[in-house]
Amino acid sequence: MLVAVIGGKLQGVEATYLARKAGWEVRVVDQNDQVPASGLCDSFVQADVTSGQDLSRVLTDVDLVIPALEDDDALSCLTRWCREAVVPFAFDPDAYAVSASKLKSAELFSRIGLPVPLPWPDCGFPVLAKPSRGSGSKAVEIFHDLDSLQRRFDAPFPPPGWVLQAYLEGSQHSLEVMGVPGHYRALQVTDLFVDEIYDCKRVIAPTWLPAERVSEFERLSLRIAEALNLHGIMDVEVVLNQEGFKVLEIDARLPSQTPITVYWSTGQNMVEMLGELHTGNSTEIQSDPQTWRGTVYEHIRVSPGVLETRGEHIMTQNGPLYLRPDYFGADEAITNFKAAKDQWVATLIISALGRDSALAKRDRILGEIIQRFSIKKTYD
């Protein structure tokens, strides 16, 4: 099967990696020929996906189109072109329209009674501010007092186009839901770790959460999928503190980082499942929790004398990435590493029989890198 992945940044890396693991041929399409996923695919085509002429040139022979970008114009053009060309498109525009707006998402959470952080001005400080559009940590800010908040934003509060809510300390977790109305399934819960700018730097599976908390998270996520009338995939991110779960955000699209982690832990390939769902060939891919492997998925940057663990943004700044097996002891790495380079980045994929074993293996691998490159300082 020939699959077109539209967009070659971090979502494109995720889609391309997992599509190749499914045994599919992958064509990445992007305007920039230096995007990270351009080094992972079978073929790359430089094209403007807002142009119907370009779409016909690069997509006519494909069996499935997977969007891996968040550009509204591009998504609208792709939706229209795939509908007219009768090419399966792994995208739910209605669900995405809600999840792409944190204001619309907040309205949904309120309507179905989900636990969420208190909004401004009902909450105290610290206050988290995030733009309504955009996913992940982009432009997120934390304010610890009213003066700093007022200096940042003109009245009224909350400022138009922004969500202001309580900043909550606690563990962060993610869960993907896949399916169509009446037939949803929750996949594996993963644990998220963020850097100083709130960008996810590490994902670990299986979760440390007890079974009753996992069941609670699954029920909460399935409620959201039903309310969205989801056709496809979405992920839900929550924080857990002494008050219980609070929903942070949802994204009705293929996410980055967690699908690869889940694949290595459970064997469940979300891209393969998503493709089967949208091509009408859906099959049940079962996974026994007793067989789940411990998995650590982590981003590092090495420069002369320094090793840093940072959020995934560091993986977008270094051109094409390539897959390397058995990388300093890691099962695989997605990296721009070359022997002559004195600065490079890598996403380490580390798997072992259990969570603790995977973490111990991770420490050995970082130790090997530290020794090999004469690292003097580490930042995590």
C-alpha positions, 0 to 999 in steps of 0.5 A: 500500500502506498501512503501519502503523509502530508507534512514532514515535521514531528507529526510527519515523523510519527506517521512515517515511522509507524507506516513503515513499521506497518510495511507500507510504502510512504511518500512524504509531501511538504513545501520544505525539502529539509523537514525531519521526515524527509529522511525517513520515507521511501520518497519525498515530493516538494509540493504546495498542498493548497494547490489542487494541481499539485495535489493531483500531481502527487496524490493520484496514485496513493491508497491513503492520505494521512495529514500531519500538519495543522494548517487550516487552508491545507486541511480544507484543500486536502479534505475537498480533494480527497472527497472528489478523488475518492481517496481515503483521508485519515482525518475528521474535520468536525472533531478536529475543528473542536479540538483545534480550538481550546475555547471550543474544547473548554465549552465541550468539557463544560457541557459534558461535565468533565473535571478541568482546571479552574478558569480565571478569575475563579482560580488563584495563582499561578495561572497558565495562559495558552492561546486557543489555537495551536497544540502542545506547549507552543506559546504557553506562559505561567504567571505567578501574580496579578502584576505580571499577568496585567503587564502581559495582557491588556484588559479585559481578562481573559484576553480574546483568543486565550485560555487562562486557568489554574496551573496545576502541579501533578503527573501528566498522562496521555491516552489515545482513543480510536474508532467511530461512534458506538465502536471506540477503544482506548489504547495504552495510557502513557506518562509524560515528562516536560522540560522548562518550557512545558514541551514533552521531553520523555514518554514512558510506558506502561504507566505507573497509574494503578488499574482503577485510575487507568479505568477512570481515565479510559471512561473519561476519554471515551465520553469525550470521543462520543461527545465529539462524534469522533471518526478516527483518532484523538488523544487526551492529556490530563494532569493528576493531583490530589484532587484527581484527574483534570483534563488539559487538552484534546487533539483529534489528529495523530499525535507525536511521541505517544504512538511510537511509545505505545507501539514499542510497549504493546505492539499496537500500531496506531497508524496501521489501525487508523489506515484500516479504519479509513479504508474499511479494512479495520481489524481488532489488534488485541494486546495483553497487558501482561505482555507489555514491555517497558518503553522510554522515548526521549529526546536528547541534544549533544554538543561539545561537552554537554548532553541535554534532555529537551522537549521535542522542539529540538528535533525540528531544527536540524534538517532530515532525520534518519532511523538508526538501529542499536544506537549506543544500546538503544533499540532504535534512534531517530537522529541526524547523527553523523560521526563528523558532527560535534552537535546532534540530536536524537530521539532514543527508543528504549525497550525492555521487559518491564518499566524499571528495566527500561529506565535502567537501560536508559541510564546505561545508554546515556552513560555510554553516550556521556563516556563516548563524547566526553560529556562534562555537563548534563541537563535534564 
